[in-house]
Each structure stands twice: as C-alpha cells, then as structure tokens.
C-alpha cells in the first residue's frame, strides 16, 4: 500500500484501536465491491483501506510502522 494508512482511514496517529476499527467498518460499508459493482475506483479504495486496517488493526504491526521499522 502506498501512502499513509492513517490518512486512508481518516484517523489521527493518536487514534485508539476502537476508532481505527470504526473508521474501517464505516468506509468498508460504503466502498464494498458488492455495493459498488463495476466501480473500479471504489474497488481500489476498498483494497487500500483494507491494507491500512491490516496494518493499523494489529497492535504489533502498528507499533513497528509508527517507529519506522516497516513501510505501509
């Protein structure tokens, strides 16, 4: 994933795990491919928010990202 995972989800770097999860769920409902059949832009955005949540939703991966040990 290119870019800032916090920006992808629309949360601050100080966001709690619960805030991150809520932001992901809200965006996932809006952008899910089943709700947007044939919309390539929505599909790509859905993939980006999923990758962002995979990173930020895991406390260990998030800590490593925040320390600059891994890239998004």
C-alpha positions in Angstrom: 0.0 0.0 0.0 1.4 3.4 -0.9 0.6 6.3 1.2 -0.3 6.9 4.9 -2.6 4.3 6.4 -3.9 6.8 8.9 -4.9 9.1 6.0 -6.5 6.2 4.2 -8.8 5.6 7.1 -9.2 9.2 8.0 -7.9 8.9 11.6 -5.1 10.6 13.5 -1.9 8.9 14.5 -3.1 9.0 18.1 -6.4 7.2 17.3 -7.4 4.3 19.5 -7.8 0.8 18.2 -11.5 1.2 18.5 -11.5 4.4 16.5 -9.5 2.7 13.8 -11.9 -0.2 13.7 -14.9 2.0 13.5 -13.4 4.1 10.7 -12.6 1.0 8.7 -16.0 -0.5 9.1 -17.7 2.7 8.0 -15.5 3.0 4.9 -15.8 -0.7 4.2 -19.6 -0.5 4.1 -19.5 2.5 1.7 -16.8 1.0 -0.6 -17.5 -2.7 -0.6 -17.5 -4.2 -4.1 -21.0 -5.7 -3.5 -22.3 -2.2 -3.0 -20.4 -0.8 -6.0 -20.4 -3.4 -8.7 -18.2 -2.4 -11.6 -16.8 0.7 -9.9 -13.0 0.2 -10.2 -12.2 3.4 -8.2 -14.3 2.1 -5.2 -12.7 -1.3 -5.6 -9.2 0.2 -5.5 -10.1 2.4 -2.5 -11.6 -0.7 -0.7 -8.3 -2.5 -1.2 -6.3 0.4 0.2 -8.5 0.8 3.3 -8.3 -3.0 3.9 -4.5 -2.9 3.7 -4.4 0.1 6.0 -6.6 -1.7 8.5 -4.5 -4.9 8.2 -1.5 -2.8 9.3 -3.1 -0.5 11.9 -5.5 -3.1 13.3 -2.6 -5.2 14.5 -1.0 -3.6 17.6 2.4 -5.0 16.9 2.5 -4.1 13.2 1.2 -0.6 14.0 3.9 0.0 16.6 6.6 -1.1 14.1 5.1 1.2 11.5 5.0 4.1 13.9 8.6 3.5 14.8 9.6 3.5 11.1 10.6 -0.2 11.2 8.2 -1.2 8.4 6.6 0.6 5.5 2.9 0.7 4.7 
